[in-house]
Amino acid sequence: MLPTALEPLAQYAQFVLFRKSDKTPCDYRTGAVCDAQNPINQTDVVTAYAAAKSRQGYGVGFVLRATDPFVVFDADNALLPDNTWSAESLRLVESLPGAAVEVSISGRGLHIWATSANVPSHACKNLSAHFEMYHEGRYIALGEYPGTTGNAATDCTTALPAIISKWFPPSAPAASQGLTGATDPEWRGPADDTELLHRMLASKPSIGAAFGGRATIAELWNRDVDALARAFPASGDAPYDASSADAALAAHLAWWTGKNAERIERLMRQSGLMRDKYDRADYLPRTIAAAIGMTRGCYQERQADDAATPQRRFNLLSSTEIAALPPLKWRVKGVLPETGLAAVFGASGSGKSFLVLDALQSVAAGADWFCHRVTPCPVVYCALEGEGGIAGRAAAYRIRHGSTAENIRYLVQPFSLLDGGDIHDLASAIKANGNGAGVVVLDTLNRAAPGADENDSKAMGQIIAAGKELQTLIGGLVLLVHHTGKDASKGLRGHSSLHAALDAAIEVRRDGDRREWLIAKSKDGEDGAAHPFRLDVVELGIDEDGEAVTSCVVHPVEETGDSIRRALPPKSGNQRAVWDALGEIFRKVGTNRPAGAPDALPLGRPCIGMEDAIEQTRSKLICEAKRQTERTQAAIRGLVDRGLLQHEAGFIWIK
């Protein structure tokens, strides 16, 4: 696992595996080669280390993103032949007092980890000292050597300008004068060279005789699309144009040239592009373009390498390997996973927002919830609907339970999932507050996606993608609070793709004053398990008019060992029609005890005679008039058999 000095990394689910033989990033689930920058291939620290342990020859790396606070100084070849550290590397370490220092996986370099609120806009490389600084768009292979010191959370914001000025001064690239004899300055990163890359790709000649005549890079690009797509996956399969040679491609080409530095250096010397082995200061800008021109030769070598060591795209696992995969982690055991996309849904007035707040307080405090074990974590509650009442709900919880959890934060400003800026700004605010890799609740989904047509598959697809992007950025669980449709028996309102995309779902139901929540969807959990609860009114104080101010809190309804859990109401058919009609009738008759009612009728429970119930509900059934009475009787008997109604001495009431 992580050494103490690097533990601040553990709150971010940005870990990947890599192959120790060549540092190629790999899928933590299968061990297959993957794109480390794709969030789907990143996971939490425990899962990553368990996956690396289960496979021989793999290590664990951390992917730097713009949304995390870390900066890493990479000092390559800092260990000299006499096994002492170079003076320059030691001076770099001394300029960052308290930062975490680890030996790289090679055993010859150093990684210095710190945090900073500000980072330079230019890429930071110092080739003469073999120093680089990274803060996004790269994964760092974590070392496996003892003696890691300091703390990765050490803030170097104040010290960074002086370090940049001394070790990584910015330098704008000069215009290219052609590949042969160019006088471009030392290349300092893809962000600085995007324009230069465009010009080189669009107009500069390739390496001439080495590749069968002179041709522009653009011509080679369009002619060798298949080879380019395999050698440079970031290029895709589109013909060359300015938009395809963007910073992302430049970054990938820069990575590729770094991985093949010796091969490129040899080919460049053969082509006259590099005069001698010391001519490093001015060849790197040209290397990006030259690398594309060399695609044919390098691709042929790669094919030969692949033939000698074939790579499998799909990794077939044995039963033993499957058993070694890390198990699903729960936030609320059996109910909500630790990471993913989930929802709590129910009709208006069902009490779902009260239930969600109750669950969040338990999650933030690490207290069991409805007898389900909870793993504590930071919580952010975005109260986008009924935000005026959130203070009262929190106060009611505090009054009833004596305190509220400290590890929960609230957002009452407007927020839109359909605004990429909102997503990234919210993720940044969450991480800055130390709430990353926890639970973020959007209450409600309708208010979080203003103007979206929830029934449209395309719009719902955008909502789902946005929710998953937010989940990826925070590294934890995103919980959506949503409504049911007009027909509550059909579940979540809107397009069915939402339910399919969820990792878990909780449905909240209400029949009169009876409420319950049940697991509507759970991966590796128990679907359909129901938990009854009630809402207790809590008096908060007196308003300016002298009237009581109240809110509600959730109170689980305990069941004794002898009791039988009430069955769920029918979802459709005659029983559902009669059940809905009876609910309205019971509300109208109130709590007055009718004459002749049996002693078994609970005090204050609405009750009507069986004959009155049949007469008032028979017209709700769609069938021949002569069969309505018969089928209404059968429906009521079915509700009694389900345990929803009690029937005694010619009277019925809700059980």
C-alpha positions in Angstrom: 0.0 0.0 0.0 0.9 3.7 -0.1 3.7 4.9 2.3 2.6 7.4 4.9 4.1 10.3 2.9 1.9 9.6 -0.1 -1.4 8.9 1.8 -3.0 12.2 0.6 -3.2 10.5 -2.8 -5.6 7.9 -1.4 -8.6 10.2 -1.4 -8.5 10.3 -5.2 -9.7 7.3 -7.3 -7.0 8.0 -10.0 -4.8 4.9 -9.7 -3.8 2.7 -12.6 -1.7 -0.4 -13.1 1.5 -0.4 -15.2 3.7 -3.2 -16.6 7.1 -2.9 -14.8 8.9 -4.2 -17.9 8.1 -1.1 -20.0 5.9 1.1 -17.7 2.9 0.6 -20.1 -0.4 1.5 -18.3 -2.8 -1.5 -18.0 -6.4 -2.2 -17.0 -6.6 -2.9 -13.3 -9.4 -5.5 -14.0 -7.7 -7.5 -16.7 -4.1 -6.5 -16.9 -4.5 -5.6 -20.6 -2.8 -2.5 -22.1 -5.1 0.6 -21.7 -5.2 4.4 -21.9 -4.3 5.7 -18.4 -6.0 9.0 -19.1 -9.4 7.4 -19.6 -11.2 7.6 -16.2 -12.8 4.3 -16.8 -9.3 2.7 -16.4 -8.7 4.4 -13.1 -9.7 3.1 -9.6 -9.2 3.6 -5.9 -5.9 2.9 -4.1 -7.1 -0.3 -2.4 -8.4 -1.9 -5.6 -5.3 -0.9 -7.5 -2.9 -2.4 -5.0 -5.0 -5.6 -4.7 -5.0 -5.9 -8.5 -1.2 -5.4 -8.7 -0.6 -7.9 -6.0 -2.7 -10.5 -7.8 -0.6 -10.3 -10.9 3.2 -10.7 -11.3 5.2 -7.9 -12.9 2.7 -5.0 -12.3 3.0 -1.8 -10.3 0.7 1.0 -9.3 0.7 4.5 -10.8 -1.2 7.7 -10.0 -2.8 9.8 -12.8 -2.4 13.5 -12.4 -5.5 15.6 -13.3 -6.1 19.3 -13.5 -8.8 18.8 -10.8 -6.4 17.5 -8.1 -3.9 19.7 -6.3 -0.7 17.7 -6.8 2.4 18.6 -8.6 5.3 16.2 -9.1 8.9 17.0 -9.8 10.6 14.1 -11.6 14.4 14.0 -11.4 15.6 11.3 -13.8 19.1 9.8 -13.5 19.6 11.5 -10.2 21.6 8.6 -8.8 25.2 8.9 -10.0 27.5 5.9 -10.9 29.1 6.1 -7.4 25.6 5.6 -5.9 25.3 9.2 -4.6 22.6 11.6 -5.5 23.5 14.4 -7.8 24.0 17.9 -6.3 21.3 19.3 -8.6 18.7 16.8 -7.5 19.5 17.5 -3.8 19.2 21.2 -4.4 15.7 20.6 -6.0 14.7 18.6 -2.9 16.0 21.3 -0.6 13.9 23.9 -2.4 10.7 22.0 -1.4 11.1 21.4 2.4 8.5 19.0 3.8 7.4 17.6 0.4 7.2 13.9 -0.1 10.3 12.4 -1.7 10.3 8.9 -3.1 12.8 6.9 -5.2 11.4 6.1 -8.7 10.6 2.6 -9.9 13.9 2.4 -11.7 15.9 3.1 -8.5 17.8 5.9 -10.2 15.5 8.8 -10.1 13.5 10.8 -7.6 9.8 11.9 -7.4 9.0 14.9 -5.3 5.3 15.3 -4.4 3.6 18.5 -3.2 0.5 20.5 -3.8 0.0 24.0 -5.3 -2.9 26.3 -5.8 -1.2 27.7 -8.9 0.7 26.0 -11.7 2.5 27.5 -14.7 0.8 27.6 -18.1 3.9 26.3 -19.9 5.2 22.8 -19.7 8.2 22.4 -17.4 11.2 20.5 -18.6 14.9 21.0 -17.9 16.7 18.5 -20.2 20.2 19.5 -19.1 19.4 18.6 -15.5 17.0 15.8 -16.4 14.2 17.5 -14.4 10.5 17.7 -15.3 7.5 19.0 -13.5 4.0 17.6 -14.0 0.5 18.5 -12.8 -1.9 17.0 -15.3 -2.2 14.6 -18.3 0.3 12.1 -17.0 0.6 9.1 -14.7 3.4 8.7 -12.3 4.7 5.2 -11.6 4.9 4.9 -7.8 8.2 3.6 -6.4 8.6 0.5 -4.3 11.6 1.6 -2.2 11.7 2.2 1.5 12.5 5.6 3.1 9.8 7.7 1.5 9.8 11.0 3.5 7.8 14.1 3.9 4.1 14.6 2.9 2.5 14.8 -0.5 0.1 17.4 0.9 2.9 19.9 1.6 1.8 23.2 -0.1 4.5 24.6 -2.4 2.4 27.4 -3.8 4.6 30.1 -2.3 7.9 28.4 -3.3 6.8 27.4 -6.8 7.5 30.7 -8.6 11.1 30.7 -7.5 11.5 27.0 -8.4 10.0 27.6 -11.9 12.3 30.7 -12.4 15.4 28.7 -11.4 14.8 25.3 -12.9 12.0 25.7 -15.6 12.0 29.2 -17.2 9.4 29.5 -19.9 10.6 29.8 -23.5 8.4 30.4 -26.6 9.3 28.2 -29.6 10.8 30.0 -32.6 9.3 29.5 -36.0 10.5 26.4 -37.7 13.0 26.8 -40.6 12.5 23.4 -41.9 13.5 20.0 -40.6 17.1 20.1 -41.8 19.2 22.8 -40.2 16.3 24.1 -38.0 17.2 26.4 -35.1 14.2 25.7 -32.9 14.9 26.1 -29.2 14.6 23.4 -26.6 11.2 21.9 -26.7 9.3 22.6 -23.5 6.0 20.7 -23.9 3.0 20.1 -26.2 1.1 23.1 -24.9 3.8 25.5 -26.2 4.2 23.7 -29.5 0.7 23.3 -30.7 1.0 26.0 -33.4 4.4 24.8 -34.4 3.0 21.3 -34.7 0.3 22.5 -37.0 2.8 24.2 -39.2 5.1 21.2 -39.3 2.4 18.7 -40.1 0.8 20.9 -42.7 3.7 22.0 -44.8 7.1 20.6 -43.8 8.8 17.8 -45.8 9.4 14.4 -44.5 12.8 12.9 -44.2 13.2 12.6 -47.9 15.3 9.8 -49.2 14.9 7.7 -46.1 11.2 7.2 -47.0 11.0 7.2 -50.7 11.0 10.8 -51.9 9.9 14.1 -50.5 6.3 14.5 -49.3 4.6 16.7 -46.9 3.7 15.3 -43.5 0.0 15.9 -44.4 0.4 13.7 -47.4 2.0 11.0 -45.4 -0.7 11.3 -42.8 -3.5 10.8 -45.3 -1.7 8.0 -47.1 -0.8 6.0 -44.0 -3.9 6.6 -41.8 -4.0 2.9 -40.7 -0.4 2.8 -39.6 -0.7 6.2 -37.9 -3.9 5.1 -36.1 -2.1 2.1 -34.7 1.2 3.8 -33.9 -0.6 6.9 -32.5 -4.0 6.0 -31.1 -4.8 9.6 -30.4 -4.8 10.4 -34.1 -8.0 8.4 -34.7 -8.8 7.6 -38.4 -9.6 11.1 -39.7 -7.6 12.7 -42.6 -5.1 15.3 -41.4 -6.4 18.8 -40.7 -5.7 21.4 -38.1 -8.3 20.1 -35.7 -6.8 16.6 -35.6 -3.4 18.0 -34.6 -4.5 19.5 -31.3 -2.9 19.5 -28.0 -4.1 16.0 -27.1 -2.3 14.6 -30.2 0.8 16.7 -29.5 0.8 15.2 -26.0 0.6 11.7 -27.3 3.3 12.3 -29.9 5.5 13.7 -27.2 4.9 10.7 -25.1 5.6 8.4 -28.0 8.9 10.1 -28.9 9.9 9.9 -25.2 9.3 6.1 -25.2 11.3 5.7 -28.5 14.0 8.2 -27.8 17.0 6.0 -28.8 15.3 4.8 -32.0 14.4 8.3 -33.1 17.9 9.6 -32.2 19.5 6.9 -34.4 17.2 7.6 -37.3 17.7 11.4 -37.0 21.4 11.0 -37.1 21.1 8.8 -40.1 19.0 11.4 -41.8 21.3 14.3 -40.9 18.8 15.9 -38.7 21.0 15.5 -35.6 24.6 16.3 -36.0 25.9 14.4 -33.0 24.8 12.9 -29.7 25.3 16.2 -27.9 22.9 18.1 -30.3 19.9 17.6 -28.0 19.1 21.2 -27.3 17.5 22.0 -30.6 16.2 18.7 -32.1 13.2 18.0 -29.9 10.7 20.3 -31.6 11.6 18.7 -34.9 11.3 15.2 -33.3 7.5 15.5 -33.1 7.2 16.0 -36.9 10.0 13.6 -37.7 8.3 10.9 -35.6 5.3 11.0 -38.0 7.5 10.9 -41.0 9.2 7.8 -39.5 6.0 6.0 -38.9 6.6 3.5 -41.7 10.0 2.4 -40.5 9.0 2.4 -36.8 5.7 0.7 -37.6 7.5 -2.1 -39.4 9.8 -2.6 -36.4 6.8 -2.6 -34.2 5.2 -5.2 -36.3 8.3 -7.4 -36.0 8.2 -6.9 -32.2 4.6 -7.7 -32.1 5.2 -10.9 -34.1 7.9 -12.0 -31.7 5.7 -11.1 -28.6 2.1 -11.1 -29.6 -0.2 -9.0 -27.5 -3.7 -10.2 -26.7 -6.5 -7.6 -26.8 -8.7 -9.7 -24.6 -7.4 -11.3 -21.4 -9.3 -14.5 -20.5 -9.4 -15.0 -16.8 -9.5 -18.4 -15.0 -11.8 -19.1 -12.0 -8.8 -18.5 -9.7 -8.1 -15.1 -11.3 -11.7 -14.1 -11.1 -11.8 -15.1 -7.4 -8.7 -12.9 -6.8 -10.5 -9.7 -8.2 -11.4 -7.2 -5.5 -15.0 -7.5 -4.2 -17.6 -4.8 -4.6 -17.2 -2.0 -2.0 -20.2 -0.7 -0.2 -20.9 2.8 1.2 -24.2 1.5 2.8 -23.7 -2.2 2.8 -26.1 -4.0 0.5 -27.8 -0.7 -0.5 -25.4 1.9 -2.0 -22.0 1.1 -3.5 -18.9 3.1 -2.7 -18.6 4.5 -6.2 -20.9 4.8 -9.2 -24.2 6.4 -10.1 -27.3 5.8 -7.9 -30.8 7.3 -7.4 -33.5 7.7 -4.7 -36.9 8.1 -6.3 -40.5 8.4 -5.3 -43.7 10.4 -5.7 -44.0 14.0 -4.5 -44.8 13.9 -0.8 -43.4 10.4 -0.3 -40.7 11.8 2.1 -37.7 11.0 -0.2 -35.8 14.2 0.6 -36.2 13.6 4.3 -35.0 10.0 3.8 -32.0 11.1 1.8 -30.9 13.7 4.4 -31.3 11.0 7.1 -29.1 8.6 5.1 -26.5 11.3 4.5 -26.2 12.1 8.1 -25.5 8.5 8.8 -23.0 8.2 6.0 -21.1 11.4 7.1 -21.0 10.2 10.7 -20.4 6.5 10.0 -23.5 5.3 11.8 -25.6 2.3 10.8 -28.6 3.2 8.7 -31.7 1.0 9.0 -29.5 -1.7 10.4 -27.2 -1.5 7.4 -23.5 -1.0 8.1 -22.1 2.3 6.8 -18.5 3.2 5.7 -18.1 6.9 6.6 -17.0 9.5 4.0 -17.4 13.2 3.3 -20.8 14.2 1.9 -22.0 17.1 -0.2 -25.8 17.7 -0.4 -26.9 19.9 -3.4 -30.3 21.1 -2.3 -31.6 22.4 -5.7 -35.3 22.0 -4.9 -36.9 23.2 -1.7 -33.6 24.8 -0.7 -35.5 27.1 1.7 -36.4 24.1 3.8 -33.0 22.4 4.1 -32.1 24.5 7.2 -35.2 23.4 8.9 -34.7 19.7 8.1 -31.1 19.8 9.4 -32.3 21.6 12.5 -35.0 19.0 13.1 -32.4 16.2 12.7 -30.2 18.0 15.3 -33.0 18.4 17.8 -34.1 14.8 17.5 -30.6 13.2 17.5 -28.7 15.7 19.5 -26.2 16.7 16.8 -25.5 16.6 13.1 -22.5 15.2 11.3 -19.5 17.6 10.8 -18.4 15.9 7.6 -21.3 17.2 5.4 -21.6 20.3 3.3 -24.6 21.9 1.6 -25.0 23.7 -1.8 -28.1 25.9 -2.3 -26.9 27.7 -5.5 -28.3 26.8 -8.9 -26.3 24.0 -10.6 -26.7 22.3 -14.1 -25.4 18.9 -15.1 -25.7 20.1 -18.7 -23.1 22.8 -18.1 -19.6 21.4 -18.3 -18.2 24.4 -16.5 -20.6 23.8 -13.6 -19.5 20.2 -13.3 -15.8 21.0 -13.2 -16.3 24.0 -10.9 -18.4 21.9 -8.5 -15.8 19.1 -8.5 -13.0 21.6 -7.8 -15.0 23.1 -4.9 -15.6 19.6 -3.5 -12.0 18.6 -3.7 -10.8 22.0 -2.3 -13.0 21.4 0.7 -11.6 17.9 1.2 -14.9 16.2 0.2 -13.5 14.2 -2.8 -14.2 10.4 -3.2 -17.3 10.7 -1.0 -21.0 11.1 -1.8 -22.6 14.0 -3.8 -26.4 14.3 -3.8 -28.3 16.2 -6.5 -31.8 16.9 -5.2 -33.6 16.9 -7.6 -32.5 15.6 -11.0 -35.1 17.8 -12.6 -33.6 20.9 -11.1 -30.0 19.7 -11.9 -30.9 19.4 -15.6 -33.1 22.5 -16.3 -35.0 22.4 -19.6 -34.0 18.8 -20.5 -36.7 16.5 -21.8 -36.4 13.5 -19.5 -38.4 11.3 -21.9 -36.1 11.9 -24.8 -33.4 9.3 -25.1 -30.8 11.7 -26.4 -31.4 14.2 -23.6 -31.4 11.5 -21.0 -28.1 10.1 -22.5 -26.6 13.6 -22.0 -27.8 13.7 -18.4 -26.4 10.2 -17.7 -23.0 11.1 -19.3 -22.8 14.3 -17.2 -23.6 12.4 -14.0 -20.9 9.9 -14.8 -18.4 12.7 -15.6 -19.1 14.3 -12.2 -18.7 10.9 -10.5 -15.4 10.4 -12.3 -14.1 13.8 -11.1 -15.0 13.3 -7.5 -14.1 9.6 -7.5 -17.1 8.6 -5.2 -20.8 8.1 -5.5 -23.2 10.5 -7.2 -26.8 10.1 -5.8 -29.7 11.5 -7.9 -33.0 12.3 -6.2 -35.8 11.9 -8.7 -39.5 11.6 -9.1 -41.7 8.8 -10.3 -43.9 9.2 -13.4 -47.7 9.5 -13.6 -47.8 5.8 -13.1 -45.8 5.2 -10.0 -45.7 1.5 -10.6 -43.4 2.1 -13.6 -40.6 3.5 -11.5 -38.3 6.4 -12.4 -39.8 9.2 -14.4 -38.4 9.7 -17.9 -36.5 7.5 -20.4 -35.8 3.9 -19.3 -32.0 4.3 -20.0 -31.6 6.1 -16.7 -32.6 3.0 -14.7 -30.3 0.9 -16.8 -27.4 3.2 -16.2 -27.7 3.2 -12.4 -25.5 1.1 -10.1 -28.2 1.2 -7.4 -31.7 2.6 -6.9 -33.9 3.2 -3.8 -37.6 3.6 -4.2 -39.7 5.5 -1.6 -43.4 4.6 -1.3 -46.2 6.1 0.6 -49.8 4.9 1.3 -51.5 7.3 3.6 -49.4 7.8 6.6 -47.4 4.6 5.9 -44.1 5.0 4.2 -41.3 2.6 3.2 -38.2 2.5 1.2 -37.0 -0.5 -0.8 -34.1 -1.5 -2.9 -35.3 -1.2 -6.5 -31.9 -2.0 -8.0 -28.6 -3.2 -6.5 -25.6 -4.8 -8.0 -24.8 -7.8 -5.8 -27.4 -6.6 -3.3 -30.9 -7.8 -2.3 -33.5 -6.3 -4.6 -36.9 -5.7 -3.1 -36.0 -5.6 0.6 -38.4 -3.1 2.1 -37.9 -0.9 5.2 -40.9 0.9 6.8 -40.5 4.3 8.3 -42.6 7.3 9.5 -42.0 11.1 9.5 -42.2 12.5 13.0 -43.0 16.2 13.3 -40.4 18.3 15.2 -41.2 21.8 16.5 -38.3 24.2 15.7 -39.6 27.3 17.3 -42.2 30.1 16.9 -42.4 32.5 14.0 -43.1 36.2 14.0 -46.8 35.5 13.9 -46.6 33.4 17.0 -47.2 30.1 15.1 -45.1 27.0 15.5 -42.4 26.3 12.9 -42.0 22.6 12.2 -40.1 20.1 10.1 -39.9 16.4 10.1 -37.4 13.6 10.8 -37.3 10.0 9.7 -38.1 7.4 12.3 -37.6 3.7 11.3 -40.6 1.5 12.2 -39.2 -1.4 14.1 -40.7 -4.9 13.5 -40.9 -7.6 16.1 -39.9 -11.1 15.3 -43.5 -12.2 15.3 -44.7 -9.6 12.9 -45.2 -10.2 9.2 -43.8 -7.5 6.9 -46.5 -5.7 5.0 -46.6 -6.7 1.4 -46.1 -4.2 -1.3 -49.2 -2.7 -3.0 -50.1 -4.4 -6.3 -48.5 -2.6 -9.3 -51.4 -3.1 -11.7 -54.7 -4.9 -12.4 -58.0 -4.9 -10.5 -56.3 -5.0 -7.1 -54.4 -1.8 -7.9 -57.5 0.0 -9.1 -59.4 -0.9 -6.0 -56.5 -0.2 -3.7 -56.1 3.3 -5.1 -59.9 4.0 -4.8 -60.0 2.7 -1.2 -57.2 5.0 -0.3 -59.2 8.0 -1.3 -62.3 6.7 0.5 -60.4 6.1 3.7 -59.0 9.7 3.6 -62.5 11.1 3.3 -64.1 9.1 6.1 -61.5 10.2 8.6 -61.0 8.7 12.0 -64.6 8.5 13.2 -65.4 5.0 14.4 -68.5 3.7 12.5 -71.3 2.0 14.4 -70.9 -1.7 14.8 -67.2 -1.7 14.1 -65.4 -4.6 15.8 -63.2 -4.1 18.9 -60.1 -5.2 16.8 -60.3 -1.9 14.9 -57.3 0.2 16.1 -58.1 3.6 17.6 -58.2 6.3 15.0 -57.9 4.0 12.0 -60.2 4.9 9.1 -62.7 2.1 8.5 -65.7 1.4 6.2 -68.2 -1.5 5.7 -67.4 -4.1 3.2 -70.6 -3.5 1.2 -69.9 0.2 1.1 -66.4 -0.5 -0.1 -67.6 -2.7 -3.0 -70.3 -0.2 -4.0 -67.9 2.8 -4.1 -65.1 1.0 -5.9 -66.8 -1.3 -8.4 -67.1 1.4 -11.1 -63.3 1.7 -11.1 -62.9 -1.7 -12.8 -62.9 -2.0 -16.6 -65.2 -4.9 -17.3 -68.8 -5.7 -18.0 -71.1 -4.0 -15.6 -72.7 -7.3 -14.5 -69.2 -8.6 -13.5 -68.0 -5.5 -11.6 -69.3 -6.5 -8.2 -67.9 -10.0 -8.4 -64.5 -8.8 -9.5 -64.4 -6.1 -6.9 -65.1 -8.7 -4.2 -62.3 -10.8 -5.6 -59.9 -7.8 -5.6 -60.6 -6.9 -2.0 -60.2 -10.5 -0.9 -56.8 -10.5 -2.7 -55.8 -7.3 -0.8 -56.8 -9.0 2.4 -54.7 -12.1 1.5 -51.7 -9.9 0.7 -51.9 -8.5 4.2 -52.7 -5.0 3.1 -56.3 -4.9 4.4 -57.9 -6.3 7.6 -61.5 -7.7 7.3 -63.6 -8.4 10.3 -67.3 -8.4 11.1 -68.2 -6.9 7.8 -65.7 -4.0 8.0 -62.4 -3.3 6.3 -59.4 -1.1 7.2 -55.8 -0.7 6.2 -53.8 -3.2 8.2 
